[in-house]
Amino acid sequence: MLFNNSIPTRAPALFLIPGMLIGLLLARSYEVHVGALIIGALFALTFSLWTNIREGNKWLWIVSFCLGSTLAFWTYGQARFPAKPNPYTLSLPEREATLTLDVERVLSPMNVYRSSSGIAKVLSASKTSPVKAKSRVYFRAKTTEDDDYVLQRGQRLQLTGVLYPIVVDDDDSFEAYLKSTGIHYAFERTSALNVFKEASVFDRFCMRANDRFDEYLRLGAPANTHLTNIYVAMLLGKKAALSDEQTERFRMTGTMHFFAISGLHIGVIATVIAQCLLLIRVPRRFSPWIGLPMLYLYVEITGASPSAVRAFLMAACFWFSFAIIRQRSPLSALATSAVAVLLIAPEQLWGLGFQLSYTVVLSILLFGLPLYESLLLRTHPYKMLPEDSWTSGQRAIAWSYDKLLLLFCISLSAWLASAPLSAGLFGFIAPGAIFLNMLLIYLAALTITGGVIAISLASIGMTAICSFINHSAWVCLALMDGLVQISLRIPGSIYVCEQFPQSISYLTVIGYTGLLFWLHSNRERFHSKTVLIVPIFVSAMLIIGTVMSHSSL
């Protein structure tokens, strides 16, 4: 049967997600008495449990459970989200304040102007401050000229500076990103850096390791090459290492995701670790207990960006299924990791990285892989011949066809999920990314694999071999960069739609997700032309949004 090895669609955590999303959205917009929400949630969840025990109407159980989970997460969101700033307060001019900050993320450890920037949680604030405790701010702190101090995640700072409300002039700006994550104020022109509490020993170790890895990845680099910066950006997530020109061309071609520590990086590195453990005869059921701590250490060394943590949680859910000898379901791992992420950091729901990563992976699992199986069954060049009778040439052709078809289906499904969000939030559609990513994904995987091996060898003193492997990685990067530059010159590879309505973007994503689950309600639909409704729907919505964007100019 075609779908005997398909992705299992049973994922209990999926039932939580609709209520979780709606509840958090409501908590962000409306404040309701907590007692009323708790009573309503308990009543709805009790009713759903009673319905389930009595084996009553299935839809009645689903509706009552979704209502109960919505009210429960509405309550949770109100408790976790900081109070939304009063519009009047946001309209006030900038003012001086003294804040005690807990550094959550360092965006720029030190630039040429001896300035460091990051995102921090406010622990305490002076009475004149418009931001209060538990709020998050974007800050920029400056060190003295003779101070080589570098900002670190986990530090506690006490600074006096100027607070001003963030104003968004462009939906595709850094300010828009900050506002979408619940950050409404910037804190700049601060006093001298006053470290109230140092980062933990582990955080300092991770920062030193990051600096060492940066040096290892540059070993043997020829003079005046731009490839080392791309190499460091890809392996360590240091997007600041890219020049403005490099950033723009990777962004416009839809390939900027290679420089965010995310699913590709975590998946490749997890595979490398798993294979190394197999080589030293570690049983599969024990390998997660060794491999996952190593994988998490990499996540922390690269700065524990939200995308890296999300990818790690999904990998952990899937890999641990080996340890407990259960059916391995990538969809279940994806849903479980999404619930965990939103429980830990519910504000990530408004982050573009969260939206893109989960919609793209969901699309690959529910559309890309089933489409690949269906097309392979119907179009395989030697499907009528027994595999044992294939010649070596036929095997080579079959292997090449299989890999190309898999890459095409994965790239197409990823594009269908990401194109609406790219159009609405970035103002462009890149159809050329479908074929460009097919060419780049293996090169990127080889680069990441080579970088991990090079770092590992350099860490035990084998720097000469590390330099050699770095050169092989730079060859892959040169090919990647060249292909990206060529794609920019191909007519029709990128369409600009600067006023694409965001409402159309999110309606397209919701409709697309609904279609995927509808297809899986009867998997035989992948055999027929019914499957074409998915790309037709997304394409039609993109055309509608593009027409609306041009008519609004």
N, C-alpha and C positions, 0 to 999 in steps of 0.2 A: 504493500500500500504506500501511496505517496507520502502520507503524513505520519507514518509510524515513528519517525525520528524528528518530528517537528517540535517546535517550542511549546511546552505545556502552557496552557492559558489559565490554569487554576492557580490563583494567587489570592489567598484570603485577605492580605493587606490592601488589595485593591478596593475592597468594600469600604475601607476607612477613608480613602483619598477624596471622593467627592464631598463628603461632609467636612473633612478637614479643610479643603480648599475654600468651600463656601463660608465656613465658620470663620476662618482667618480673614477672608475678604470683608466679611461683615464687621469683624472686630476692629479692622483698620478704619472703617468708615462710620460706624455707629456705636455709641456707648449705651448699654442697657443695664438695668439693675442685675447684679450678679446672682442674687437669690432667685429671681424669676427664671433666669437662664438655667440654673442648676436644677430647679424643680421640674422645668420643662424637659430637660435632658434625661433626668431620672425616669420621668413618666414615659417618655417615648422609648427609651432603651428597655425599660421593664416590659412595655407592651410588645416590643419586637421579640424579646426573649420568650414571652408567653405565646406569641404567634408561632415561633419556631418550635417550641415544645409540643404545641397542639398540632403541629404540621398543617397549619392553616394556609391561607393564600400566600403564595411566594412573593407577589408584588406588594402585598400589604406589609410583609416583613421587611422588604427592601426599603419601602418608603419610610416606615417607622424608624428603622435603623439609621438611615441617612439623616432623618430629622433629628434624632437623638445625638448623633455624632456631630452634626452641624452646631447644635446648641452647646454641646460640650466643648468644642473647639472655639466657639465664639467666646465662651467663658475663659478658656485658656489664653486666647489671643489678647483679651482685655487685660489679663494679669501679666502677660509677658511684654506687650508693646508699651513703649513709653508714651506718656500723654502727648497727644497731637498738639503742636503749637497753635496758639490762638492766632487767627489771621491778623488781628490788630498788632500783636507782638511781632509778627514777621514783617510788618510794615514799618516798624521803628528803625531809626538809623543805627549804624554800628556803634558799639559801646565797649568800654574797657571792662574786663572781668578777670578774676583769678579762679582758675580751675585746677582740680586734682584729677588727673587722667590715668586710666589704665589702658596701655597701648595694646590694641587687639590685632592690628595689622600694619606693617611698615610698607609703604608704597615706594618711598625713595629714601634709603638709608643715609645718603649724603650726596649732594650735587656740587658743582663747581662753585656755587655761592655759599657753600658750607651750610646748606639748609636741608633739613630732613622733614619728610611728610608722612602722614599715616592716618589711620582711623582709630579712634579711642572712645572708650566708654567714660562718661563723666561720673566720678565718684562723689565729688562735692563741688559746690560753686558758691561764689560770693553772692550777697543779697541782690546786687544790681544785675546779675547775670540773667539773660532771658532763657537760658537752658538750665535745666535742673538735673539732679542726680538720676542715673539710669539712662539718660539720653546719650546719643552717640554723635560725635562731631568729627569733621575733617580738620586736621590741624597741621600747621607748618612751624617747626621750631628751628632756631638758628644757634649755632655754637660759636664760641669765640675763635679768633683767628689762630691762636696757638693751641686749640683743642682738637684732638683727633678722635674725639668720642663719636661713636656711631650708634644711632638709635636702634633699639632692639625690641622685638615683640615680648610682651610680658613685663616691661618696665612700668613703673608708676611715676608720673611726672607731676610737678606742681609749677604752673606757669601763669604769668600775668600777661595778657595780650588783648587783642581787639577781636570781638565777636561780631560777625555780620551775617545776615540771612543770605542763603544761597539763592541766586536768581538764575532761572533757566531761560536762555535765549534760543537754544538749539536742542531739539529732542535727541540729537546724536552727540551730546557733549558729556564731558566728565561730570558737570554739575547735574545733568539730568540723571546720570547713573546714581549719584549720591542721593538725590531726592527720592529716587525709586526704592532705595534701601532704607528710607526713614531718617536720613541725615539732612537736617534743615539749616545747619549753621556751620560756618567755617571759622576757625580760630587761628589768626595769623598775627604777624608783627609782635611776636611774643618777647618776653624778657629772656635773659640767658637761661640755657637749658639747666633745669634743676631736677636732678634725678632723686625722687623721694624714696624709691625702692628699686633695687636692681632686678633684672630679669633672673629667672630661676637658672640653676646650674644646667638643666637640660636645654633650655632655650639658648643659653650662651654656647653650649656644645654644638647645637644645630647651626648656629650662625658661623662658628669657626669652620665646621664641616662644609658649609655652603661656599665659603671663601676658598677652601682647599680644592673643592670640586671644580670651581671656576678656573683655578690654576691648572688643574689636571687636564681640563678640556681644551686649554690653550697650548699645551705642550707640543712642540714641533711645528707651531704655526709659522708659515712664511710671512715675510714682512708685507705690510699694506694689503692684507686680505680682509674682506668683509665677512667671510664665511664663519670666522670664529664667533662673531657676535650672534649670528643666526644659530650656531651650534649651542652656545651657552643659553640663549633664549629658549630653545626647544627643550633642552635637558633640565634646566633649572627654573624655567618659567620666568626668566628675567626679561620681560618685554621691553624694559627701558634700555636694554643693550642694543635693540634694533634702531637703526636710523629712521628719521621721519619718512624717507622715501621707501624704505623696506616695509615699514608698518603700513603705509598707504597701499602699496601694491598687494600685500598679503590680505589686507582687509577688503579691498575692492574685488578680489578674486574669490572671496569666500574661503580662504585657507588660513585665516588667522587662528583658527582653533588648534593648529599644530603647536602654538606657542603658549597655550594654557595647559598646565598640568591637569589632565583630565582622563577620560576613559581610555583613549589610545595609549597614553603613557603608562597608566596603571595596568592596563591589560597586557601590554608588551613586557613590562618589567615583572609582573606576576608570572607570566609564562617563562621568562628567563630563570626566575628563582625556582619555579616548579621543576623545570628541566634539570637544573643543577642539583636539586635535591634528589631527583630520580637517578642521576648519575652516581650519587654516593649511596644509593640503595635505601633511601628513606621511604618507608611505606606511605602510600597515598593518604591514608587516614590520619597520619601524623604530620604530613607536610604543612597543613594550614597553621599548626601551632608554632612552626618554625618560620614559615614564609611570611605570614601576615605581620608579625612584629618587624621583620626586615622591611616589608613594604611600607608600613606605617612610619618607620624611621625616615625613609626617603621622602614621604609626604611632609613630615615635620622639617626636614632639612631644606626643602624647597619653599618653605614659608607657610605650609598648611593653608593654601588658598582654598576658598569654598569649593571650587571645581575639583580640586585634588581630594578633599575630604569626602565629597559626594561620591567620586569614583572609587575611593577606598572602601567606603561603606558598602557599595554594591558588590565589589570584589570580595569583601569579607563575607557577606551574606551567601554568595555563591560558593566560595571556597570552603566555608564551614559546613556546607551540605555534604562535602566529601568526608569530613571528620565524623559527622553523625550518621553517615551512610543513609541519606534520604535521597529522594528523587531530586535531581538538580534542575531547577527551573530559573532561567535568567529573568523571566518576567516577575516571578515571585521575589527574586533578589532585588530587582529594580523597584518594585512597590515597597518592599520592606525598607530599603535605603531611603526612599523618598519620605516615608513616614518618620524615620529616625532623624533625617535632616531637619524636617519642619518642626519636630518636637524640640530639637536642640537649638535651632536658630530659625524661628518662624518668619523672620524678616527676609529670609532668602527667597521666599515665594515671589517677591517683587524684583529679584535680580534676573537680568537677562541670561546670565550663565546657567542658572537653575532651570529656567524655562527651556532654553535651547538643549541642554544636555539631556533632560528627561524626555522631551518630545522626540528628539532625534533617536535616542536609544530605543524608545518605545516603537517608533516607526520601523527601525531596523528589525526588531524582534517580531512585530506583528504584520509587517508588509514585506520588507526586504528579503528575509530568509524564506518565508513561504512562497513568495514569488519566484525566488531562485529555484526552489525544489520543483515547482510547477513547470517552469520554463525548461529546466534541465530534463525533466521526464519527457517533455514534448518535442524538444529540439536537439537532443543529444545526437551527434553525428553517427554514432555506432550503437544506438539503442536497440537495434534489431539483431545485433551480433552478441554472442556470449562473450563475456569479458575475458575468459580463458583463451579465446581464439584471437585476441587482438595482437597485432604485430607491435614491435617496439615503436615504430613510427606512429601507429594508431594510438598507442598509449600516450605518446608525447602530445599529439593533437588533442586527445580527450582531456588530458591534464590541463593543457593551456586553455581550452575552451571552458572547462569547469571553473578555473580561477578567474578568467575574464568575466564570465557570466556572474559569478558571485560578487566580484568587485562592482560590476554595473548595477546589480540589484541593491547592494548596500548603499552605493553612492546615490542612486536615484531615490531610495527611501529617505536617506538623510536630507537630501535636497528638498523633497516634498514637505518635510517637517520644518526645515529651517527657513525656506524661502519666504513664507508669509511674515515671519518675525523680522527677517532681514529687511524686507520691503518696508514694513511699518516703522521699524526702529532705526534703521540705517539709511533708508531712502534709496536702495538699489536692489535689483534682482540679477543674479549671476547664473544664467542657465549653463554657461561654460564650466561652472564648478562641478557639474555632474561628471564630465569626462576628465577634468583636471584632477579631481580628487582620486579618480581611478588610477591615474598615473603616479600621484604623489604618496598615496597611503603606504605602499610597500617601501618606497624610498624613506619615508618618515620612520616606519617601523625598523628598517635596517639601521638608520641613524641612531634611534633611541637604543636599540640593542647594542650597537657598537659603543655608544657613550657609556652605558652601564658597565660593559666589560672593561672599557678603558679606565673608568674610575676605580673599579674593583682591583685591577692590576696595579694601578699607580698607588693605591692605598697600601699595598704590600711591597712597595719598592720597585716594581717592574715598570719604571717610567719609559724605558726605551720601547717596549712593546706597546705601551699606552700611546706613545707618539705615533707609532705605525698605524694603530687602529684609528686614531684621530684623523689621519690622512684619508683612510677609506671612508670615514664618515663625511669628510669635507667633499669628497667626490660626489656622494649622494646629495649633499646640500647644494653643490654647484648645479647639478641636474635639476633639482627642485626649483631653485631660484631662476634658472634659465627657462624652465617650462612656464613658470608664473609670468615672467616678462613677455614670453611669446603669446600667452593667452590674452594678455592685455591688448595686444595688437590685432586680435581676431575680431572682425565686425560681428556684433550681436552677442558677444560673450557676456556683456554687462549692459543692463538697462537701468537708467537713472529715473527714479520716481520719488522725488524728495517730499512730496505732500501725500504719500500713500497713507490712507486712514488707518490708524492703529486699531480701530474697532473692526475693520475688515480683516486685519491680521489675526486677531484673537478669535473672531468668528470662524475663520478658515481653519485654525488649529483645532478648535472645539469640534467643528464638523468633520474634519479629517480623522480625529481620534474616534469619534462616534462611528464613522464608516469602517475603521479598522476592526472594532469590536463586532460590528454587524457582519463583516466578512467572516470573522472567526466563529460566529454563531452557527454557520454552516460552511465548513471548510471546503466543501465541494465547489463553492463559488470561485475558488482560485483556479479550478479547471476550465472555467468558462470565460467568456468575454465580460462577464459581470465585473471582474477585477479592474477593468479599464475605467470604471466609474471613479476610482480613487484619483488617478492623475488628471482625469478630465475635470473633476470637481476643483482640485487645487489650482489647475491652470485657469479655469473660468473665474475663480475668485481673484486670482492675481491680475487677470485682464481687467476685471471690474474695478479693482482698486487702483490700477494704473490709469485707467480712463478717468476715474474720479480725481486722481492726483493732478493730472494734466488740466482738467477742466477747472480746478480751483486756483491755478496759477494766474 
